[in-house]
Amino acid sequence: MPLIGIELGYDFNDKFGILLKGEGLWSPFGRAEDFLLSTRYNVNDQVTMYLGYRFLEGGSDIDELLTFASFHYLTLGAQVRL
């Protein structure tokens, strides 16, 4: 199933910001969502650190099959620009 994506961010100052990024779609046969809400910290011009919460859910609900999964977890990441 192709998903519709969004990416929104806001920088409080040169060092800190927030990011909402995700994809999702609903249909009569099921749904899928994958969203991340994180904070950004710019260490310097080349390195950015991320700490956030990610929500992943999806499944199918048809006559022959009912299956759903839901995951909630914390994320930690880094972006390095050369």
Summary of the structure (lengths in Angstrom):
residues: 82
radius of gyration: 16.3
end to end distance: 34.8
largest distance: 53.8
contacts: 200
relative contact order: 0.22
helix: 0%
strand: 79%
